[in-house]
Amino acid sequence: MVSTFAHPRQMRIGGGARFELAGVIADLGASRPLLVTDNFLESNGSASELLDLMARAGLHPAIWSGTIPDPTTESLGAGLKAVAEHRADLVIGFGGGSPMDTAKAIALLAVRGGSMREYKAPIRNEGPALPIVAIPTTAGSGSEATQFTIITDSASDEKMLCTGPAFLPVAAVIDFELTVSMPPRLTADTGLDALTHAVEAYVSRKANRFSDGLCLTAITSIGQNLRRAYADGADYHAREAMMLASTQAGIAFSNSSVALVHGMSRPIGAHFHVAHGLSNAMLFPLVTRFSISAAESRYADCARALGCATAADDDAHAAQNLAAELETLCRDLSVPTPQAFGIDEQQWKIKIPTMVEQAIASGSPANNPRVPSPADVAAIYKAIFR
């Protein structure tokens, strides 16, 4: 079987990589970049540092800091206006998954026009689009290396998965020093997001040998470093390892896809405003237990990579150890249930049919080793609430 593999044309990786941003942009032949970020990164001086670097190099940058968590179709309008007013020839996504998703969306819409609903999966978007440079400040989404963006439809509250090479950054600047200030909750949520990416990419029905290696390497790094980064945000070794693992997992799932956890996670985020990594974590252990029987050896490989099983364990025991370790990890990182998060139980029950429909329509559950029925998805939503 022939596998198609895509990743950014160039990546600058390591502490201080952000200082090479101007050179990356010049190499791409651009001169009028628009920095797409959020108010926090503008207010704390991080965005100004990048703007100064670009201006000193003779570029003509501008900033738009209006991105919001879980970007919506409505929130893109001001960004598109900023692209047009600046006559931007390149878009920089600077921040966590939300600014990078926003940058990807406006880079496409600025050239193609229309609404994001026209570009949602299963449509594969080849382009054209403005070139994108991604600079992550969290170690989790992997968006700096993926051909996906997720935008919520303001009218329906559907989290739309949009896919294709048009959304793949041409370059990524991956500087772990930008993650050192992340608080423990964000460290946990983004780290669990990266782990979900790596495991789902490995067990996906679309897995391939090239992405497999990236998955297992990322799983090992996360197993060794996530608790450390959560306990001590100034642990530079753990921060660097988590950032690299996040990118590796991002490249992997961009080329082999995610599965049931992500399909079910997106509606939780859209309807109840739960951060993406956290909603993944709420689902991860139970979805793993549901899926193990269909890919026991693959889940066993993940367990050995994570360090909760050895070569001496048979696949059945190793796979069950993985599910148990995910439960323990979520407890250690204080992952709440939907109930503990504060979601009203009646509203949760009311939304389950809509969430089931949206999860299955996203296509991700069809990549799961054990493909769920609508009744299976509903049962998982009910089970995780408490």
Secondary structure as UniProt FT lines:
FT   STRAND          10..13
FT   TURN            15..16
FT   HELIX           17..20
FT   HELIX           21..27
FT   TURN            28..29
FT   STRAND          33..36
FT   HELIX           39..43
FT   HELIX           46..56
FT   TURN            57..58
FT   STRAND          62..64
FT   TURN            73..75
FT   HELIX           76..86
FT   STRAND          90..95
FT   HELIX           97..112
FT   HELIX           116..119
FT   TURN            121..122
FT   STRAND          132..136
FT   HELIX           143..145
FT   STRAND          148..152
FT   TURN            154..156
FT   STRAND          159..163
FT   HELIX           165..167
FT   STRAND          171..174
FT   HELIX           176..179
FT   TURN            180..181
FT   HELIX           184..203
FT   TURN            205..206
FT   HELIX           209..231
FT   TURN            233..234
FT   HELIX           236..256
FT   HELIX           260..272
FT   HELIX           276..291
FT   HELIX           292..294
FT   HELIX           296..306
FT   TURN            311..312
FT   HELIX           315..332
FT   TURN            333..334
FT   HELIX           338..341
FT   HELIX           345..361
FT   HELIX           364..367
FT   HELIX           374..384
//
